[in-house]
Amino acid sequence: MARPETTVALDETTRPPVGARSRLRWKAALLALTLTITLVLPWWLGGTGTFNAVAAFPLPLVALMAALAVICWNLNAARLRLLLDGRAGRLGQSGALAIEMSSKFALCATPAGGGGIATLLWLLARRGYPPAQATAIFLVDQLADMLFFSLMLGVLVSLSLSGLASWPHQALVEASLAALLLALLLFAVVIVGLPWLLRHAPPPPLVGRGPRRRLTRRLLRCRQTLTSTLRLPKRVLVGTFVLCCLHWLVRYSLLYLAVLGVGGSADWAWTFLVQMLAMAASQLSVLPGGAGAAEVSVGALLLPLMAREQAAAAVIVWRLVSYHLYLVAGAPVFVAQLIGWWRARGR
């Protein structure tokens, strides 16, 4: 009779803990709610004509948008290879692409995108790259994005204030652009003045001296690695920034193509600005991918330029390519990474 008891004990130990199972179910329910909102909300905003507008969307244009999304993944993978510069072992384009797609899947599937950086750090740690240095790589990548958006914001603000470009909601646009520029400058100041802030900032409540010291060491180590990463050869940094510019110019052309596909008319610069404002608004949403906030903000900014059902259809197609495609294509790659880690752990 001992044999059946042993089997039961082994089965119980191989099952995930009850708390882990409940967290997994909660995350799955949250992701399902997100997918529902991203599809249903635009239909509700657009009315009955939305279905006809989506059905009439040219399939070749959808294929072009999907191809541009794939190009964006490869541009980011090439950017990661440049920044690592051989410090995480031999990393080819396919390996970097797997890291990129897994990270983007986690980014799109978790609230506020918190799973994206965690997945990136985990995958680089599997290749022997320390988390503090991987965080610095992530920060350099973000700094390149900040520099690009700062330049684009400067151009858009100049066009708006000089009267060369007239856009709907002009006062709202100018206020939003100023707020985004302020946020970018604040982030840069925090990174530069981190040692001063750590010395003079009051200690966080309910945090012991030991954990506070460990956090301080990690932040300083990350900043030091960030500084050393910025000392990479100029060709690497310039190449990284060029790839960053290409990525965002291509990715932020998706909404422009979606507007053309539904028969609308809008400037490319306006659709670029709309996506920037939507990205900022999506940070207010607690759902993965900024669900709800992204659809409402983009739809509201497109409404002055086209019919209601056209704006809703453009939002649906744009989200299908810029969000749902990332989930569908990234999920198998992410699962393959998990299986590889599980097998390596069992050896």
C-alpha positions as CSV (number, residue, x, y, z in Angstrom):
1,M,0.0,0.0,0.0
2,A,3.0,2.3,0.3
3,R,3.3,2.6,-3.5
4,P,0.1,4.5,-4.1
5,E,0.9,6.9,-1.1
6,T,4.3,7.7,-2.6
7,T,2.7,8.4,-6.0
8,V,0.2,10.8,-4.5
9,A,3.0,12.6,-2.6
10,L,5.0,13.0,-5.7
11,D,2.0,14.3,-7.6
12,E,1.3,16.9,-4.9
13,T,4.9,18.1,-4.9
14,T,4.9,18.6,-8.7
15,R,1.8,20.8,-8.6
16,P,2.2,24.5,-8.4
17,P,1.3,26.0,-5.0
18,V,-2.2,27.2,-4.4
19,G,-1.1,30.8,-4.3
20,A,0.8,30.4,-7.5
21,R,-2.2,28.9,-9.3
22,S,-4.5,31.7,-8.1
23,R,-2.0,34.3,-9.3
24,L,-1.8,32.6,-12.7
25,R,-5.6,32.5,-13.0
26,W,-5.8,36.2,-12.0
27,K,-3.2,37.1,-14.6
28,A,-5.0,35.1,-17.3
29,A,-8.3,36.7,-16.4
30,L,-6.7,40.2,-16.6
31,L,-5.1,39.5,-20.0
32,A,-8.5,38.2,-21.3
33,L,-10.2,41.3,-20.0
34,T,-7.5,43.4,-21.8
35,L,-8.0,41.7,-25.1
36,T,-11.8,42.1,-24.8
37,I,-11.5,45.8,-24.1
38,T,-9.0,46.5,-26.9
39,L,-11.5,44.9,-29.4
40,V,-14.9,45.7,-28.0
41,L,-14.4,49.4,-26.9
42,P,-13.6,50.7,-30.4
43,W,-16.6,48.8,-31.8
44,W,-18.8,50.4,-29.2
45,L,-17.4,53.9,-29.9
46,G,-17.6,53.5,-33.6
47,G,-21.2,52.2,-33.8
48,T,-22.7,49.8,-36.4
49,G,-20.6,51.1,-39.3
50,T,-17.4,50.0,-37.7
51,F,-17.8,46.4,-39.0
52,N,-18.1,47.4,-42.6
53,A,-15.1,49.8,-42.3
54,V,-12.9,47.0,-40.9
55,A,-14.2,44.4,-43.5
56,A,-13.4,46.9,-46.3
57,F,-9.8,47.4,-45.1
58,P,-7.4,46.3,-47.9
59,L,-5.6,43.0,-47.0
60,P,-2.4,44.0,-48.8
61,L,-2.2,47.0,-46.5
62,V,-2.6,44.7,-43.5
63,A,0.2,42.5,-44.8
64,L,2.4,45.6,-45.2
65,M,1.7,46.7,-41.6
66,A,2.5,43.2,-40.3
67,A,5.8,43.2,-42.3
68,L,6.7,46.6,-40.8
69,A,6.0,45.1,-37.3
70,V,8.4,42.3,-38.0
71,I,11.0,44.8,-39.3
72,C,10.6,46.7,-35.9
73,W,11.4,43.4,-34.0
74,N,14.5,42.9,-36.0
75,L,15.7,46.5,-35.6
76,N,15.3,46.2,-31.8
77,A,17.1,42.8,-31.9
78,A,20.0,44.4,-33.8
79,R,20.1,47.3,-31.3
80,L,20.4,44.8,-28.5
81,R,23.3,43.0,-30.2
82,L,25.1,46.3,-30.6
83,L,24.7,47.3,-27.0
84,L,25.8,43.9,-25.6
85,D,28.8,44.0,-28.0
86,G,29.6,40.3,-27.3
87,R,29.5,40.6,-23.5
88,A,26.6,38.1,-23.2
89,G,28.3,35.3,-25.2
90,R,27.8,34.7,-28.9
91,L,24.5,36.2,-29.7
92,G,23.2,36.0,-33.3
93,Q,20.3,37.8,-34.8
94,S,17.9,34.9,-34.2
95,G,18.9,34.7,-30.5
96,A,18.5,38.5,-30.1
97,L,15.2,38.3,-31.9
98,A,14.0,35.6,-29.4
99,I,15.0,37.8,-26.5
100,E,13.2,40.8,-28.1
101,M,10.0,39.0,-28.9
102,S,9.9,37.3,-25.4
103,S,10.4,40.6,-23.7
104,K,7.8,42.4,-25.8
105,F,5.3,39.6,-25.1
106,A,5.9,40.0,-21.4
107,L,5.7,43.8,-21.8
108,C,2.3,43.6,-23.5
109,A,0.9,40.9,-21.2
110,T,1.6,42.5,-17.8
111,P,0.2,45.7,-16.1
112,A,2.3,48.8,-16.8
113,G,4.7,46.6,-18.9
114,G,6.6,45.5,-15.7
115,G,7.2,42.0,-17.1
116,G,9.2,43.3,-20.0
117,I,12.2,44.5,-18.1
118,A,12.0,41.4,-15.8
119,T,12.0,39.1,-18.8
120,L,14.9,40.9,-20.4
121,L,17.0,40.7,-17.2
122,W,16.1,37.0,-16.8
123,L,17.0,36.0,-20.3
124,L,20.3,37.9,-20.2
125,A,21.1,36.4,-16.8
126,R,20.7,32.9,-18.4
127,R,23.5,34.0,-20.7
128,G,25.7,34.9,-17.8
129,Y,25.1,38.6,-18.0
130,P,24.7,40.2,-14.5
131,P,21.3,41.9,-13.7
132,A,22.9,45.2,-12.8
133,Q,24.7,45.4,-16.1
134,A,21.6,44.2,-18.0
135,T,19.6,47.0,-16.3
136,A,22.2,49.5,-17.5
137,I,21.8,48.1,-21.1
138,F,18.0,48.7,-20.7
139,L,18.6,52.2,-19.5
140,V,20.9,53.0,-22.4
141,D,18.2,51.7,-24.7
142,Q,15.7,53.9,-23.0
143,L,18.0,56.9,-23.2
144,A,18.2,56.5,-26.9
145,D,14.4,56.5,-27.1
146,M,14.3,59.6,-24.9
147,L,16.8,61.4,-27.2
148,F,14.8,60.5,-30.3
149,F,11.4,61.6,-28.8
150,S,13.0,64.8,-27.4
151,L,14.2,65.7,-30.9
152,M,10.8,64.8,-32.4
153,L,9.0,66.7,-29.7
154,G,11.1,69.8,-30.4
155,V,10.3,69.6,-34.1
156,L,6.5,69.2,-33.4
157,V,6.5,72.0,-30.8
158,S,8.2,74.3,-33.2
159,L,5.7,73.5,-36.0
160,S,2.8,74.0,-33.6
161,L,4.0,77.3,-32.0
162,S,5.1,78.8,-35.3
163,G,1.8,78.2,-36.9
164,L,3.3,76.1,-39.7
165,A,1.1,73.1,-38.7
166,S,-2.5,73.5,-37.5
167,W,-3.8,70.5,-35.6
168,P,-7.1,69.8,-33.8
169,H,-7.1,70.5,-30.0
170,Q,-4.2,72.9,-30.4
171,A,-4.1,73.9,-26.7
172,L,-4.3,70.3,-25.5
173,V,-1.5,69.3,-27.9
174,E,0.8,72.1,-26.8
175,A,0.2,71.3,-23.1
176,S,0.7,67.6,-23.6
177,L,4.0,68.2,-25.6
178,A,5.2,70.5,-22.8
179,A,4.4,67.8,-20.1
180,L,6.2,65.1,-22.1
181,L,9.3,67.2,-22.5
182,L,9.2,68.0,-18.8
183,A,8.9,64.3,-17.9
184,L,11.9,63.4,-20.2
185,L,14.0,66.2,-18.6
186,L,13.1,65.0,-15.1
187,F,14.1,61.5,-15.9
188,A,17.5,62.7,-17.2
189,V,18.1,64.8,-14.1
190,V,17.3,61.9,-11.8
191,I,19.8,59.7,-13.6
192,V,22.6,62.4,-13.5
193,G,22.0,63.4,-9.9
194,L,21.4,59.9,-8.5
195,P,24.3,60.0,-6.0
196,W,23.2,63.4,-4.6
197,L,19.6,62.1,-4.3
198,L,20.7,59.0,-2.5
199,R,22.7,61.0,0.0
200,H,20.1,63.7,0.8
201,A,16.8,62.0,0.2
202,P,14.9,60.9,3.3
203,P,14.9,57.1,3.9
204,P,11.7,55.4,2.7
205,P,9.3,54.4,5.5
206,L,9.1,50.8,6.7
207,V,12.3,49.8,5.0
208,G,15.2,48.5,7.2
209,R,18.7,49.7,7.0
210,G,20.0,46.5,5.4
211,P,17.6,46.4,2.5
212,R,18.1,50.2,2.0
213,R,21.9,49.7,1.7
214,R,21.4,46.8,-0.7
215,L,19.1,48.9,-2.9
216,T,21.5,51.9,-2.8
217,R,24.4,49.6,-3.9
218,R,22.4,48.2,-6.7
219,L,21.3,51.7,-7.9
220,L,24.9,52.9,-7.8
221,R,26.2,49.8,-9.5
222,C,23.6,50.2,-12.2
223,R,24.5,53.9,-12.7
224,Q,28.2,53.0,-12.9
225,T,27.5,50.3,-15.5
226,L,25.3,52.8,-17.4
227,T,28.2,55.3,-17.5
228,S,30.6,52.6,-18.7
229,T,28.1,51.5,-21.3
230,L,27.9,55.1,-22.6
231,R,31.7,54.9,-23.1
232,L,31.2,52.3,-25.8
233,P,32.8,53.1,-29.2
234,K,31.0,55.9,-30.9
235,R,30.1,53.7,-33.8
236,V,28.2,51.4,-31.4
237,L,26.3,54.3,-29.8
238,V,25.6,56.0,-33.2
239,G,24.5,52.7,-34.7
240,T,22.2,52.1,-31.7
241,F,20.6,55.6,-32.0
242,V,20.1,55.1,-35.8
243,L,18.4,51.8,-35.2
244,C,16.3,53.4,-32.5
245,C,15.2,56.2,-34.9
246,L,14.4,53.7,-37.7
247,H,12.4,51.6,-35.3
248,W,10.1,54.4,-34.0
249,L,9.7,55.9,-37.5
250,V,8.5,52.6,-38.8
251,R,6.4,51.6,-35.9
252,Y,4.7,55.0,-35.6
253,S,3.8,54.8,-39.3
254,L,1.4,52.0,-38.5
255,L,-1.5,54.3,-37.4
256,Y,-1.0,56.5,-40.6
257,L,-1.4,53.4,-42.7
258,A,-4.4,52.3,-40.7
259,V,-6.0,55.8,-41.3
260,L,-5.3,55.5,-45.1
261,G,-6.8,52.0,-45.1
262,V,-10.1,53.1,-43.8
263,G,-10.3,56.0,-46.3
264,G,-9.4,58.8,-43.8
265,S,-7.1,61.7,-44.3
266,A,-4.4,62.8,-41.8
267,D,-0.9,64.1,-41.8
268,W,1.8,61.6,-40.9
269,A,3.1,64.0,-38.3
270,W,-0.3,64.2,-36.7
271,T,-0.6,60.4,-36.4
272,F,2.9,60.3,-35.0
273,L,1.9,62.8,-32.4
274,V,-1.3,61.0,-31.6
275,Q,0.6,57.8,-30.9
276,M,3.0,59.6,-28.6
277,L,0.2,61.1,-26.6
278,A,-1.6,57.7,-26.5
279,M,1.6,56.1,-25.2
280,A,1.7,58.7,-22.4
281,A,-2.1,58.2,-21.7
282,S,-1.7,54.4,-21.6
283,Q,0.5,54.8,-18.5
284,L,-2.7,55.7,-16.6
285,S,-4.3,52.4,-17.3
286,V,-3.8,49.5,-14.9
287,L,-4.4,47.0,-17.6
288,P,-1.7,45.4,-19.8
289,G,-0.9,47.3,-23.0
290,G,-2.7,50.4,-21.7
291,A,-6.0,48.9,-22.7
292,G,-8.8,51.4,-22.7
293,A,-6.7,54.5,-22.4
294,A,-4.9,53.9,-25.7
295,E,-8.1,53.2,-27.7
296,V,-10.0,56.2,-26.2
297,S,-7.1,58.7,-26.6
298,V,-6.3,57.7,-30.2
299,G,-10.0,57.5,-31.2
300,A,-10.7,61.0,-29.7
301,L,-7.8,62.6,-31.5
302,L,-8.7,61.0,-34.8
303,L,-12.4,62.0,-34.6
304,P,-12.0,65.6,-35.8
305,L,-10.5,64.4,-39.0
306,M,-12.8,61.5,-40.1
307,A,-16.1,59.8,-39.5
308,R,-16.8,58.0,-36.2
309,E,-16.8,54.5,-37.7
310,Q,-13.6,55.2,-39.7
311,A,-11.8,56.3,-36.6
312,A,-12.9,53.2,-34.7
313,A,-11.9,50.9,-37.5
314,A,-8.5,52.6,-37.8
315,V,-8.0,52.0,-34.0
316,I,-8.9,48.4,-34.3
317,V,-6.6,47.6,-37.1
318,W,-3.8,49.6,-35.5
319,R,-4.1,47.7,-32.2
320,L,-4.3,44.4,-34.0
321,V,-0.9,45.0,-35.6
322,S,0.8,47.0,-32.8
323,Y,-0.5,45.0,-29.8
324,H,-2.3,41.7,-30.6
325,L,0.4,40.7,-33.1
326,Y,3.0,41.1,-30.4
327,L,1.1,38.8,-28.1
328,V,0.4,36.1,-30.8
329,A,3.9,36.0,-32.2
330,G,5.7,36.5,-28.9
331,A,3.8,33.9,-26.8
332,P,5.3,30.8,-28.5
333,V,8.8,32.3,-28.3
334,F,8.3,33.1,-24.6
335,V,7.0,29.6,-23.9
336,A,10.0,28.1,-25.7
337,Q,12.3,30.1,-23.5
338,L,10.5,28.8,-20.4
339,I,10.7,25.2,-21.6
340,G,14.4,25.6,-22.4
341,W,15.0,27.0,-18.9
342,W,13.0,24.2,-17.3
343,R,14.9,21.5,-19.1
344,A,18.3,23.1,-18.2
345,R,17.2,23.3,-14.6
346,G,16.3,19.6,-14.5
347,R,19.7,18.5,-15.7
